[in-house]
Amino acid sequence: MSHSQSPTGTCQVCGNSFPTRELIAAPLIRANIANAIRAEHPEWSPASAICQPDLARYRGQYIHSLLISEKGELSDLEHEVLHSLQTHQTLAADIESDYAEKWNLGERLADRIATFGGSWTFLIIFGLFIAAWIMINSLVLYWRPVDPFPFILLNLVLSCLAAVQAPVIMMSQNRQEAKDRLRARNDYQVNLKAELEIRQLHEKIDHLLSHQWERMIEIQEVQLDLLNELRRPR
């Protein structure tokens, strides 16, 4: 039993054979990219076709030149965006979960301590502890208090707590700043890629509209020729 095979065509750039549905015809390619292809392959013509990987490579080169003309030297982030455009990869990432996987036990403990130290629960518990300490040493143990007024031992406890709590909070803030920098970097890459994709989409739509408009004019001219032939006396 014979299996039907889909029609194939040849890519004018790499010379390999591909199914026709995977080839892009020359009239559907924008003028800027077509000029770049023609500069490397002079045999490029309106009847030629190009495969999708080669077209993605030329699109990446065109966007690269566009970014250089607007921004000058490209950074590593912008090179990653160009690579994602050529390979059709996504740049959006879950920074929270990806960054949390790299934490060690000390960092997790510091974050929990900082979270608890900045909560109303800690303030209420610590306020009750101070009030109880003052009441016990002022009223209950009036004759022989453990920490008489002016509560020097309590001041020592508060100073030690502040000395330990401050570095823990700073460690947590440093990790939060690092996580915010990663999130801002990812947001910039996603926004830049979205902007480039939208620009490509607008150019592609404009090109398709102009191409369809030319085809409609050609069809209209053919129809006018047919009408003129029908009107001729025989």
Helices and strands as residue ranges (DSSP letters): E 8-10, E 17-19, G 20-22, E 23-25, G 26-28, H 31-40, E 49-51, H 52-71, H 76-87, H 95-100, H 105-117, H 120-135, I 136-140, H 152-231
